[in-house]
Amino acid sequence: MSLNFSLTILCLFGCALAKNLQHYKISMVSSGDTDRVALFTHAESPVWDVESQSLYFVDALQQNVHRLDYVSGQIFTKHIGYGQVNVVSLVSGSSRLLVAVRSALYLLDWKVSGDAALRLLTTVDEGLPENLINEGKADSEGRFWAGTKGPQSGDDVLPDKATFYSISQQSFTQPRIHLRPVSISNGLVWSLNNTIMYYIDSPTQKIEAFDFDPVNGEISGRRTIIDIANYGYEDAIPDGMTIDSRGHLWVAVMFGGTVLHIDPDSRKIVFGYKLPVSRTTSLCWGGPNLDELFVTTSKAKLDANEPLSGAIFTIRGTGSRGVPAYSFRFDNADDY
């Protein structure tokens, strides 16, 4: 179930397409069969499961993995007692999920109660006990790319204390280092032809690109696509990111309460979608036609009066649609 209202589109920076898109609609996910908006402390890492028509996401600070059933509107919850859970991802051919808890990756069996549901794959940033895996996604070959963030106090994270890794089923106990140091690994997605990886290290305020070798899992040629500080977001940072079927990027702006639609080829912002909250954390395409943009938000450490902070928003009527998410490949996941 969702609660709906419409807003006139906010078109930024001389958008020529405004005449073709008069309105978009924002919905907020409600609690099951009630009309009460479902609020979470720090929702993150949304991923759409085409097979079950469900949205998976985490409430990191409450240590919960959630599944929103699209048809019934019911939200199911799996609590992780061991620690903060920042990432959830699908596993190819398996009912298990891949989750990041603290600085480790686990397979999660939803049907098993308690933390016995966790099966350890690997740990990263050993010797840095306050570091956490902050973001991660699978690529087209089934590798899983995950980046960490350093120690955090309030909204501040110590810079240059983290690393960006990948793992594969052939060498999952030996994560491969790609970038070090980083500060807060966040948005991550690949171009439709798998030749470019887009990446966000949030404090840089940049959406960056790398040449991507899908066969060998290598990145090179780092360059900047957009620096959001040049567009009036000096006090905000880019957070989660997804891609649509035209190869355009969609970025959640933390502390800016905005979703940016970016054309990476022209390196221009196409639209800005303003939400009634400031802490937009991540986003993904979902729904039966992959034309609904689910946006997670946070109310953690929030001083302002924002009654809808922590809601899951859905933006419809953008004229865009997504592509199915890649899944982590681990062939014996159900028996591991």
Contacts in CASP RR format, 6 or more apart in sequence:
PFRMAT RR
TARGET T0000
AUTHOR 0000-0000-0000
METHOD contacts of the structure
MODEL  1
MSLNFSLTILCLFGCALAKNLQHYKISMVSSGDTDRVALFTHAESPVWDV
ESQSLYFVDALQQNVHRLDYVSGQIFTKHIGYGQVNVVSLVSGSSRLLVA
VRSALYLLDWKVSGDAALRLLTTVDEGLPENLINEGKADSEGRFWAGTKG
PQSGDDVLPDKATFYSISQQSFTQPRIHLRPVSISNGLVWSLNNTIMYYI
DSPTQKIEAFDFDPVNGEISGRRTIIDIANYGYEDAIPDGMTIDSRGHLW
VAVMFGGTVLHIDPDSRKIVFGYKLPVSRTTSLCWGGPNLDELFVTTSKA
KLDANEPLSGAIFTIRGTGSRGVPAYSFRFDNADDY
1 29 0 8 1.000
1 30 0 8 1.000
1 32 0 8 1.000
1 33 0 8 1.000
1 34 0 8 1.000
1 35 0 8 1.000
1 73 0 8 1.000
2 27 0 8 1.000
2 28 0 8 1.000
2 29 0 8 1.000
2 30 0 8 1.000
2 314 0 8 1.000
3 27 0 8 1.000
3 28 0 8 1.000
3 30 0 8 1.000
3 35 0 8 1.000
3 37 0 8 1.000
4 25 0 8 1.000
4 26 0 8 1.000
4 27 0 8 1.000
5 25 0 8 1.000
5 26 0 8 1.000
6 23 0 8 1.000
6 24 0 8 1.000
6 25 0 8 1.000
6 26 0 8 1.000
7 23 0 8 1.000
7 24 0 8 1.000
7 25 0 8 1.000
7 26 0 8 1.000
7 274 0 8 1.000
8 22 0 8 1.000
8 23 0 8 1.000
9 18 0 8 1.000
9 21 0 8 1.000
9 22 0 8 1.000
9 23 0 8 1.000
9 24 0 8 1.000
9 271 0 8 1.000
9 273 0 8 1.000
10 271 0 8 1.000
10 272 0 8 1.000
10 273 0 8 1.000
10 274 0 8 1.000
11 17 0 8 1.000
11 18 0 8 1.000
11 271 0 8 1.000
11 272 0 8 1.000
12 231 0 8 1.000
12 269 0 8 1.000
12 271 0 8 1.000
12 272 0 8 1.000
13 231 0 8 1.000
13 268 0 8 1.000
13 269 0 8 1.000
15 270 0 8 1.000
15 271 0 8 1.000
17 270 0 8 1.000
17 271 0 8 1.000
21 271 0 8 1.000
21 317 0 8 1.000
21 318 0 8 1.000
21 319 0 8 1.000
23 317 0 8 1.000
24 273 0 8 1.000
24 315 0 8 1.000
24 316 0 8 1.000
24 317 0 8 1.000
24 318 0 8 1.000
25 315 0 8 1.000
25 316 0 8 1.000
25 317 0 8 1.000
26 275 0 8 1.000
26 313 0 8 1.000
26 314 0 8 1.000
26 315 0 8 1.000
26 316 0 8 1.000
27 313 0 8 1.000
27 314 0 8 1.000
27 316 0 8 1.000
28 37 0 8 1.000
28 38 0 8 1.000
28 308 0 8 1.000
28 311 0 8 1.000
28 312 0 8 1.000
28 313 0 8 1.000
28 314 0 8 1.000
29 37 0 8 1.000
29 38 0 8 1.000
29 68 0 8 1.000
29 73 0 8 1.000
29 75 0 8 1.000
29 311 0 8 1.000
29 312 0 8 1.000
29 313 0 8 1.000
29 314 0 8 1.000
30 36 0 8 1.000
30 37 0 8 1.000
30 38 0 8 1.000
30 73 0 8 1.000
31 37 0 8 1.000
31 38 0 8 1.000
31 75 0 8 1.000
32 38 0 8 1.000
32 72 0 8 1.000
32 73 0 8 1.000
32 74 0 8 1.000
32 75 0 8 1.000
33 73 0 8 1.000
33 74 0 8 1.000
37 308 0 8 1.000
37 311 0 8 1.000
38 75 0 8 1.000
38 311 0 8 1.000
38 312 0 8 1.000
39 299 0 8 1.000
39 308 0 8 1.000
39 309 0 8 1.000
39 310 0 8 1.000
39 311 0 8 1.000
40 59 0 8 1.000
40 62 0 8 1.000
40 66 0 8 1.000
40 296 0 8 1.000
40 298 0 8 1.000
40 299 0 8 1.000
40 310 0 8 1.000
40 311 0 8 1.000
40 312 0 8 1.000
41 59 0 8 1.000
41 60 0 8 1.000
41 61 0 8 1.000
41 62 0 8 1.000
41 298 0 8 1.000
41 299 0 8 1.000
41 300 0 8 1.000
41 310 0 8 1.000
42 59 0 8 1.000
42 60 0 8 1.000
42 61 0 8 1.000
42 62 0 8 1.000
42 281 0 8 1.000
42 298 0 8 1.000
42 299 0 8 1.000
42 300 0 8 1.000
42 310 0 8 1.000
43 57 0 8 1.000
43 58 0 8 1.000
43 59 0 8 1.000
43 60 0 8 1.000
43 66 0 8 1.000
43 281 0 8 1.000
43 282 0 8 1.000
43 296 0 8 1.000
43 297 0 8 1.000
43 298 0 8 1.000
43 310 0 8 1.000
43 312 0 8 1.000
44 57 0 8 1.000
44 58 0 8 1.000
44 59 0 8 1.000
44 60 0 8 1.000
44 86 0 8 1.000
44 87 0 8 1.000
44 281 0 8 1.000
44 282 0 8 1.000
44 296 0 8 1.000
44 298 0 8 1.000
45 56 0 8 1.000
45 57 0 8 1.000
45 58 0 8 1.000
45 60 0 8 1.000
45 86 0 8 1.000
45 87 0 8 1.000
45 88 0 8 1.000
45 89 0 8 1.000
45 135 0 8 1.000
45 136 0 8 1.000
45 282 0 8 1.000
45 296 0 8 1.000
46 55 0 8 1.000
46 56 0 8 1.000
46 57 0 8 1.000
46 282 0 8 1.000
46 283 0 8 1.000
46 284 0 8 1.000
46 294 0 8 1.000
46 295 0 8 1.000
46 296 0 8 1.000
46 312 0 8 1.000
47 55 0 8 1.000
47 56 0 8 1.000
47 57 0 8 1.000
47 88 0 8 1.000
47 89 0 8 1.000
47 90 0 8 1.000
47 284 0 8 1.000
47 325 0 8 1.000
48 54 0 8 1.000
48 55 0 8 1.000
48 56 0 8 1.000
48 284 0 8 1.000
48 285 0 8 1.000
48 286 0 8 1.000
48 287 0 8 1.000
48 290 0 8 1.000
48 294 0 8 1.000
48 324 0 8 1.000
48 325 0 8 1.000
49 55 0 8 1.000
49 56 0 8 1.000
49 90 0 8 1.000
50 324 0 8 1.000
52 67 0 8 1.000
52 69 0 8 1.000
53 69 0 8 1.000
53 70 0 8 1.000
53 71 0 8 1.000
53 287 0 8 1.000
53 288 0 8 1.000
54 67 0 8 1.000
54 68 0 8 1.000
54 69 0 8 1.000
54 70 0 8 1.000
55 67 0 8 1.000
55 68 0 8 1.000
55 70 0 8 1.000
55 284 0 8 1.000
55 286 0 8 1.000
55 294 0 8 1.000
55 312 0 8 1.000
56 65 0 8 1.000
56 66 0 8 1.000
56 67 0 8 1.000
56 68 0 8 1.000
56 88 0 8 1.000
56 90 0 8 1.000
56 97 0 8 1.000
57 65 0 8 1.000
57 66 0 8 1.000
57 68 0 8 1.000
57 88 0 8 1.000
57 294 0 8 1.000
57 296 0 8 1.000
57 312 0 8 1.000
58 64 0 8 1.000
58 65 0 8 1.000
58 66 0 8 1.000
58 85 0 8 1.000
58 86 0 8 1.000
58 87 0 8 1.000
58 88 0 8 1.000
58 99 0 8 1.000
59 66 0 8 1.000
60 84 0 8 1.000
60 85 0 8 1.000
60 86 0 8 1.000
61 84 0 8 1.000
61 300 0 8 1.000
62 79 0 8 1.000
63 79 0 8 1.000
63 80 0 8 1.000
63 81 0 8 1.000
63 82 0 8 1.000
63 83 0 8 1.000
63 84 0 8 1.000
63 85 0 8 1.000
63 101 0 8 1.000
64 77 0 8 1.000
64 78 0 8 1.000
64 79 0 8 1.000
64 80 0 8 1.000
64 85 0 8 1.000
65 77 0 8 1.000
65 78 0 8 1.000
65 80 0 8 1.000
65 85 0 8 1.000
65 88 0 8 1.000
65 97 0 8 1.000
65 99 0 8 1.000
65 108 0 8 1.000
66 75 0 8 1.000
66 76 0 8 1.000
66 77 0 8 1.000
66 78 0 8 1.000
67 75 0 8 1.000
67 76 0 8 1.000
67 77 0 8 1.000
67 78 0 8 1.000
67 110 0 8 1.000
68 74 0 8 1.000
68 75 0 8 1.000
68 312 0 8 1.000
69 75 0 8 1.000
69 76 0 8 1.000
70 287 0 8 1.000
70 288 0 8 1.000
78 108 0 8 1.000
78 110 0 8 1.000
78 117 0 8 1.000
79 114 0 8 1.000
80 99 0 8 1.000
80 101 0 8 1.000
80 108 0 8 1.000
80 115 0 8 1.000
80 118 0 8 1.000
81 114 0 8 1.000
81 115 0 8 1.000
82 101 0 8 1.000
82 102 0 8 1.000
82 115 0 8 1.000
82 118 0 8 1.000
83 101 0 8 1.000
83 102 0 8 1.000
84 101 0 8 1.000
84 102 0 8 1.000
84 132 0 8 1.000
85 99 0 8 1.000
85 100 0 8 1.000
85 101 0 8 1.000
86 100 0 8 1.000
86 132 0 8 1.000
86 133 0 8 1.000
86 134 0 8 1.000
86 135 0 8 1.000
87 98 0 8 1.000
87 99 0 8 1.000
87 100 0 8 1.000
87 133 0 8 1.000
87 134 0 8 1.000
87 135 0 8 1.000
87 136 0 8 1.000
87 146 0 8 1.000
88 97 0 8 1.000
88 98 0 8 1.000
88 99 0 8 1.000
88 100 0 8 1.000
88 108 0 8 1.000
89 97 0 8 1.000
89 98 0 8 1.000
89 99 0 8 1.000
89 136 0 8 1.000
89 137 0 8 1.000
89 138 0 8 1.000
89 144 0 8 1.000
89 325 0 8 1.000
89 327 0 8 1.000
89 328 0 8 1.000
90 97 0 8 1.000
90 98 0 8 1.000
90 138 0 8 1.000
90 325 0 8 1.000
90 327 0 8 1.000
90 328 0 8 1.000
91 97 0 8 1.000
91 98 0 8 1.000
91 107 0 8 1.000
91 327 0 8 1.000
91 328 0 8 1.000
91 329 0 8 1.000
91 330 0 8 1.000
91 333 0 8 1.000
92 142 0 8 1.000
92 327 0 8 1.000
92 328 0 8 1.000
92 329 0 8 1.000
92 330 0 8 1.000
93 327 0 8 1.000
93 333 0 8 1.000
94 107 0 8 1.000
94 330 0 8 1.000
94 333 0 8 1.000
94 334 0 8 1.000
95 109 0 8 1.000
95 110 0 8 1.000
95 111 0 8 1.000
95 334 0 8 1.000
96 107 0 8 1.000
96 108 0 8 1.000
96 109 0 8 1.000
96 110 0 8 1.000
96 119 0 8 1.000
96 333 0 8 1.000
96 334 0 8 1.000
97 107 0 8 1.000
97 108 0 8 1.000
97 110 0 8 1.000
98 105 0 8 1.000
98 106 0 8 1.000
98 107 0 8 1.000
98 108 0 8 1.000
98 121 0 8 1.000
98 138 0 8 1.000
98 144 0 8 1.000
98 328 0 8 1.000
98 330 0 8 1.000
99 105 0 8 1.000
99 106 0 8 1.000
99 107 0 8 1.000
99 108 0 8 1.000
99 118 0 8 1.000
100 106 0 8 1.000
100 132 0 8 1.000
100 133 0 8 1.000
100 136 0 8 1.000
100 146 0 8 1.000
101 118 0 8 1.000
102 132 0 8 1.000
102 133 0 8 1.000
103 123 0 8 1.000
103 124 0 8 1.000
103 125 0 8 1.000
103 126 0 8 1.000
103 128 0 8 1.000
103 129 0 8 1.000
103 131 0 8 1.000
103 132 0 8 1.000
103 133 0 8 1.000
103 148 0 8 1.000
104 120 0 8 1.000
104 121 0 8 1.000
104 122 0 8 1.000
104 123 0 8 1.000
104 124 0 8 1.000
104 133 0 8 1.000
105 120 0 8 1.000
105 121 0 8 1.000
105 122 0 8 1.000
105 123 0 8 1.000
105 124 0 8 1.000
105 133 0 8 1.000
105 144 0 8 1.000
105 146 0 8 1.000
105 167 0 8 1.000
105 172 0 8 1.000
106 118 0 8 1.000
106 119 0 8 1.000
106 120 0 8 1.000
106 121 0 8 1.000
107 118 0 8 1.000
107 119 0 8 1.000
107 121 0 8 1.000
107 330 0 8 1.000
107 333 0 8 1.000
107 336 0 8 1.000
108 117 0 8 1.000
108 118 0 8 1.000
108 119 0 8 1.000
109 117 0 8 1.000
109 119 0 8 1.000
110 117 0 8 1.000
111 117 0 8 1.000
119 336 0 8 1.000
121 167 0 8 1.000
121 172 0 8 1.000
121 173 0 8 1.000
121 330 0 8 1.000
122 167 0 8 1.000
122 172 0 8 1.000
122 173 0 8 1.000
122 174 0 8 1.000
122 175 0 8 1.000
124 131 0 8 1.000
124 133 0 8 1.000
124 146 0 8 1.000
124 147 0 8 1.000
124 148 0 8 1.000
124 163 0 8 1.000
124 165 0 8 1.000
124 175 0 8 1.000
125 131 0 8 1.000
125 148 0 8 1.000
125 162 0 8 1.000
125 163 0 8 1.000
128 150 0 8 1.000
128 161 0 8 1.000
130 150 0 8 1.000
130 151 0 8 1.000
130 152 0 8 1.000
131 148 0 8 1.000
131 149 0 8 1.000
131 150 0 8 1.000
131 151 0 8 1.000
131 161 0 8 1.000
131 162 0 8 1.000
132 148 0 8 1.000
132 149 0 8 1.000
132 150 0 8 1.000
132 152 0 8 1.000
133 146 0 8 1.000
133 147 0 8 1.000
133 148 0 8 1.000
134 147 0 8 1.000
134 148 0 8 1.000
134 149 0 8 1.000
134 162 0 8 1.000
134 184 0 8 1.000
134 185 0 8 1.000
134 186 0 8 1.000
135 146 0 8 1.000
135 147 0 8 1.000
135 185 0 8 1.000
135 186 0 8 1.000
135 187 0 8 1.000
135 188 0 8 1.000
135 240 0 8 1.000
136 144 0 8 1.000
136 145 0 8 1.000
136 146 0 8 1.000
136 147 0 8 1.000
136 185 0 8 1.000
136 188 0 8 1.000
137 144 0 8 1.000
137 145 0 8 1.000
137 188 0 8 1.000
137 189 0 8 1.000
137 325 0 8 1.000
137 326 0 8 1.000
138 144 0 8 1.000
138 145 0 8 1.000
138 325 0 8 1.000
138 326 0 8 1.000
138 327 0 8 1.000
138 328 0 8 1.000
138 329 0 8 1.000
139 145 0 8 1.000
139 166 0 8 1.000
139 190 0 8 1.000
139 194 0 8 1.000
139 197 0 8 1.000
139 212 0 8 1.000
139 214 0 8 1.000
139 217 0 8 1.000
139 326 0 8 1.000
140 190 0 8 1.000
140 194 0 8 1.000
140 214 0 8 1.000
140 326 0 8 1.000
141 168 0 8 1.000
141 214 0 8 1.000
141 215 0 8 1.000
141 217 0 8 1.000
141 329 0 8 1.000
142 168 0 8 1.000
142 169 0 8 1.000
142 326 0 8 1.000
142 327 0 8 1.000
142 328 0 8 1.000
142 329 0 8 1.000
143 166 0 8 1.000
143 167 0 8 1.000
143 168 0 8 1.000
143 217 0 8 1.000
143 328 0 8 1.000
143 329 0 8 1.000
144 166 0 8 1.000
144 167 0 8 1.000
144 168 0 8 1.000
144 328 0 8 1.000
145 164 0 8 1.000
145 165 0 8 1.000
145 166 0 8 1.000
145 178 0 8 1.000
145 188 0 8 1.000
146 164 0 8 1.000
146 165 0 8 1.000
146 166 0 8 1.000
146 167 0 8 1.000
146 175 0 8 1.000
146 185 0 8 1.000
147 162 0 8 1.000
147 163 0 8 1.000
147 164 0 8 1.000
147 165 0 8 1.000
147 182 0 8 1.000
147 185 0 8 1.000
148 162 0 8 1.000
148 163 0 8 1.000
148 164 0 8 1.000
148 165 0 8 1.000
148 182 0 8 1.000
148 185 0 8 1.000
149 157 0 8 1.000
149 161 0 8 1.000
149 162 0 8 1.000
149 183 0 8 1.000
149 184 0 8 1.000
149 185 0 8 1.000
150 157 0 8 1.000
150 158 0 8 1.000
150 161 0 8 1.000
150 162 0 8 1.000
150 183 0 8 1.000
150 184 0 8 1.000
151 157 0 8 1.000
151 158 0 8 1.000
151 161 0 8 1.000
152 158 0 8 1.000
154 301 0 8 1.000
155 301 0 8 1.000
157 183 0 8 1.000
157 184 0 8 1.000
157 203 0 8 1.000
158 183 0 8 1.000
159 181 0 8 1.000
159 183 0 8 1.000
159 203 0 8 1.000
160 181 0 8 1.000
160 182 0 8 1.000
160 183 0 8 1.000
161 181 0 8 1.000
161 183 0 8 1.000
162 180 0 8 1.000
162 181 0 8 1.000
162 182 0 8 1.000
162 183 0 8 1.000
162 184 0 8 1.000
162 185 0 8 1.000
163 177 0 8 1.000
163 179 0 8 1.000
163 180 0 8 1.000
163 181 0 8 1.000
163 182 0 8 1.000
164 177 0 8 1.000
164 178 0 8 1.000
164 179 0 8 1.000
164 180 0 8 1.000
164 182 0 8 1.000
164 185 0 8 1.000
164 199 0 8 1.000
165 175 0 8 1.000
165 176 0 8 1.000
165 177 0 8 1.000
165 178 0 8 1.000
166 175 0 8 1.000
166 176 0 8 1.000
166 178 0 8 1.000
166 217 0 8 1.000
167 174 0 8 1.000
167 175 0 8 1.000
167 176 0 8 1.000
168 329 0 8 1.000
169 329 0 8 1.000
169 330 0 8 1.000
169 331 0 8 1.000
172 330 0 8 1.000
178 219 0 8 1.000
179 201 0 8 1.000
182 201 0 8 1.000
183 201 0 8 1.000
183 202 0 8 1.000
183 203 0 8 1.000
183 204 0 8 1.000
184 201 0 8 1.000
184 202 0 8 1.000
184 203 0 8 1.000
184 237 0 8 1.000
185 199 0 8 1.000
185 200 0 8 1.000
185 201 0 8 1.000
186 200 0 8 1.000
186 201 0 8 1.000
186 202 0 8 1.000
186 238 0 8 1.000
186 239 0 8 1.000
186 240 0 8 1.000
186 241 0 8 1.000
187 198 0 8 1.000
187 199 0 8 1.000
187 200 0 8 1.000
187 238 0 8 1.000
187 239 0 8 1.000
187 240 0 8 1.000
187 241 0 8 1.000
187 251 0 8 1.000
187 282 0 8 1.000
188 197 0 8 1.000
188 198 0 8 1.000
188 199 0 8 1.000
188 200 0 8 1.000
188 240 0 8 1.000
188 241 0 8 1.000
189 197 0 8 1.000
189 198 0 8 1.000
189 241 0 8 1.000
189 242 0 8 1.000
189 243 0 8 1.000
189 249 0 8 1.000
190 196 0 8 1.000
190 197 0 8 1.000
190 198 0 8 1.000
190 212 0 8 1.000
190 243 0 8 1.000
190 326 0 8 1.000
191 197 0 8 1.000
191 198 0 8 1.000
191 212 0 8 1.000
191 243 0 8 1.000
191 247 0 8 1.000
191 264 0 8 1.000
192 243 0 8 1.000
192 245 0 8 1.000
192 247 0 8 1.000
192 323 0 8 1.000
194 212 0 8 1.000
194 214 0 8 1.000
195 211 0 8 1.000
195 212 0 8 1.000
195 214 0 8 1.000
196 209 0 8 1.000
196 210 0 8 1.000
196 211 0 8 1.000
196 212 0 8 1.000
196 264 0 8 1.000
197 209 0 8 1.000
197 210 0 8 1.000
197 212 0 8 1.000
197 219 0 8 1.000
198 207 0 8 1.000
198 208 0 8 1.000
198 209 0 8 1.000
198 210 0 8 1.000
198 225 0 8 1.000
198 241 0 8 1.000
198 243 0 8 1.000
198 249 0 8 1.000
198 264 0 8 1.000
199 207 0 8 1.000
199 208 0 8 1.000
199 209 0 8 1.000
199 210 0 8 1.000
200 206 0 8 1.000
200 207 0 8 1.000
200 208 0 8 1.000
200 238 0 8 1.000
200 239 0 8 1.000
200 240 0 8 1.000
200 241 0 8 1.000
200 251 0 8 1.000
201 208 0 8 1.000
202 237 0 8 1.000
202 238 0 8 1.000
202 239 0 8 1.000
202 254 0 8 1.000
203 237 0 8 1.000
204 227 0 8 1.000
205 227 0 8 1.000
205 228 0 8 1.000
205 229 0 8 1.000
205 233 0 8 1.000
205 236 0 8 1.000
205 237 0 8 1.000
205 238 0 8 1.000
206 224 0 8 1.000
206 225 0 8 1.000
206 226 0 8 1.000
206 227 0 8 1.000
206 228 0 8 1.000
206 238 0 8 1.000
207 224 0 8 1.000
207 225 0 8 1.000
207 226 0 8 1.000
207 228 0 8 1.000
207 238 0 8 1.000
207 241 0 8 1.000
207 249 0 8 1.000
207 251 0 8 1.000
207 262 0 8 1.000
207 264 0 8 1.000
208 222 0 8 1.000
208 223 0 8 1.000
208 224 0 8 1.000
208 225 0 8 1.000
209 222 0 8 1.000
209 223 0 8 1.000
209 224 0 8 1.000
209 225 0 8 1.000
209 264 0 8 1.000
210 219 0 8 1.000
210 220 0 8 1.000
210 221 0 8 1.000
210 222 0 8 1.000
210 223 0 8 1.000
211 219 0 8 1.000
211 220 0 8 1.000
211 221 0 8 1.000
212 218 0 8 1.000
212 219 0 8 1.000
213 219 0 8 1.000
213 220 0 8 1.000
225 249 0 8 1.000
225 262 0 8 1.000
225 264 0 8 1.000
225 267 0 8 1.000
226 260 0 8 1.000
226 262 0 8 1.000
226 267 0 8 1.000
226 269 0 8 1.000
228 236 0 8 1.000
228 237 0 8 1.000
228 238 0 8 1.000
228 251 0 8 1.000
228 253 0 8 1.000
228 260 0 8 1.000
231 269 0 8 1.000
233 253 0 8 1.000
233 256 0 8 1.000
233 258 0 8 1.000
235 255 0 8 1.000
235 256 0 8 1.000
236 253 0 8 1.000
236 254 0 8 1.000
236 255 0 8 1.000
236 256 0 8 1.000
236 257 0 8 1.000
236 258 0 8 1.000
237 253 0 8 1.000
237 254 0 8 1.000
237 255 0 8 1.000
238 251 0 8 1.000
238 252 0 8 1.000
238 253 0 8 1.000
238 254 0 8 1.000
238 260 0 8 1.000
239 251 0 8 1.000
239 252 0 8 1.000
239 253 0 8 1.000
239 254 0 8 1.000
239 280 0 8 1.000
239 281 0 8 1.000
239 282 0 8 1.000
240 251 0 8 1.000
240 252 0 8 1.000
240 281 0 8 1.000
240 282 0 8 1.000
240 283 0 8 1.000
241 249 0 8 1.000
241 250 0 8 1.000
241 251 0 8 1.000
241 252 0 8 1.000
241 282 0 8 1.000
241 283 0 8 1.000
242 249 0 8 1.000
242 250 0 8 1.000
242 283 0 8 1.000
242 284 0 8 1.000
242 285 0 8 1.000
242 293 0 8 1.000
242 322 0 8 1.000
243 249 0 8 1.000
243 250 0 8 1.000
243 322 0 8 1.000
243 323 0 8 1.000
244 250 0 8 1.000
244 285 0 8 1.000
244 320 0 8 1.000
244 321 0 8 1.000
244 322 0 8 1.000
244 323 0 8 1.000
245 290 0 8 1.000
245 320 0 8 1.000
245 321 0 8 1.000
245 322 0 8 1.000
245 323 0 8 1.000
246 320 0 8 1.000
247 264 0 8 1.000
248 261 0 8 1.000
248 262 0 8 1.000
248 263 0 8 1.000
248 264 0 8 1.000
248 270 0 8 1.000
248 320 0 8 1.000
249 260 0 8 1.000
249 261 0 8 1.000
249 262 0 8 1.000
249 263 0 8 1.000
249 264 0 8 1.000
250 259 0 8 1.000
250 260 0 8 1.000
250 261 0 8 1.000
250 262 0 8 1.000
250 283 0 8 1.000
250 293 0 8 1.000
250 320 0 8 1.000
251 259 0 8 1.000
251 260 0 8 1.000
251 262 0 8 1.000
251 283 0 8 1.000
252 258 0 8 1.000
252 259 0 8 1.000
252 280 0 8 1.000
252 281 0 8 1.000
252 282 0 8 1.000
252 283 0 8 1.000
252 295 0 8 1.000
252 296 0 8 1.000
253 259 0 8 1.000
253 260 0 8 1.000
253 280 0 8 1.000
254 279 0 8 1.000
254 280 0 8 1.000
254 281 0 8 1.000
254 298 0 8 1.000
255 278 0 8 1.000
255 279 0 8 1.000
256 278 0 8 1.000
256 280 0 8 1.000
257 274 0 8 1.000
257 275 0 8 1.000
257 277 0 8 1.000
257 278 0 8 1.000
257 279 0 8 1.000
257 280 0 8 1.000
258 272 0 8 1.000
258 273 0 8 1.000
258 274 0 8 1.000
258 275 0 8 1.000
258 280 0 8 1.000
259 272 0 8 1.000
259 273 0 8 1.000
259 275 0 8 1.000
259 280 0 8 1.000
259 283 0 8 1.000
259 293 0 8 1.000
259 295 0 8 1.000
259 315 0 8 1.000
260 269 0 8 1.000
260 271 0 8 1.000
260 272 0 8 1.000
260 273 0 8 1.000
261 269 0 8 1.000
261 270 0 8 1.000
261 271 0 8 1.000
261 272 0 8 1.000
261 273 0 8 1.000
261 318 0 8 1.000
261 320 0 8 1.000
262 268 0 8 1.000
262 269 0 8 1.000
262 270 0 8 1.000
263 269 0 8 1.000
263 270 0 8 1.000
271 318 0 8 1.000
273 315 0 8 1.000
273 318 0 8 1.000
275 295 0 8 1.000
275 297 0 8 1.000
275 313 0 8 1.000
276 306 0 8 1.000
276 308 0 8 1.000
277 297 0 8 1.000
277 306 0 8 1.000
277 308 0 8 1.000
277 309 0 8 1.000
277 310 0 8 1.000
277 311 0 8 1.000
278 302 0 8 1.000
278 304 0 8 1.000
278 306 0 8 1.000
278 309 0 8 1.000
279 297 0 8 1.000
279 298 0 8 1.000
279 299 0 8 1.000
279 300 0 8 1.000
279 302 0 8 1.000
279 309 0 8 1.000
279 310 0 8 1.000
280 295 0 8 1.000
280 296 0 8 1.000
280 297 0 8 1.000
281 296 0 8 1.000
281 297 0 8 1.000
281 298 0 8 1.000
282 295 0 8 1.000
282 296 0 8 1.000
283 293 0 8 1.000
283 294 0 8 1.000
283 295 0 8 1.000
283 296 0 8 1.000
284 293 0 8 1.000
284 294 0 8 1.000
284 325 0 8 1.000
285 291 0 8 1.000
285 292 0 8 1.000
285 293 0 8 1.000
285 294 0 8 1.000
285 321 0 8 1.000
285 322 0 8 1.000
285 323 0 8 1.000
286 292 0 8 1.000
286 293 0 8 1.000
286 294 0 8 1.000
286 322 0 8 1.000
289 321 0 8 1.000
290 321 0 8 1.000
290 322 0 8 1.000
290 323 0 8 1.000
290 324 0 8 1.000
291 316 0 8 1.000
291 317 0 8 1.000
291 318 0 8 1.000
291 319 0 8 1.000
291 320 0 8 1.000
291 321 0 8 1.000
291 322 0 8 1.000
292 314 0 8 1.000
292 315 0 8 1.000
292 316 0 8 1.000
293 314 0 8 1.000
293 315 0 8 1.000
293 316 0 8 1.000
293 318 0 8 1.000
293 320 0 8 1.000
294 312 0 8 1.000
294 313 0 8 1.000
294 314 0 8 1.000
295 312 0 8 1.000
295 313 0 8 1.000
295 314 0 8 1.000
295 315 0 8 1.000
296 310 0 8 1.000
296 312 0 8 1.000
297 308 0 8 1.000
297 309 0 8 1.000
297 310 0 8 1.000
297 311 0 8 1.000
297 312 0 8 1.000
297 313 0 8 1.000
298 309 0 8 1.000
298 310 0 8 1.000
299 306 0 8 1.000
299 309 0 8 1.000
299 310 0 8 1.000
302 309 0 8 1.000
330 336 0 8 1.000
END
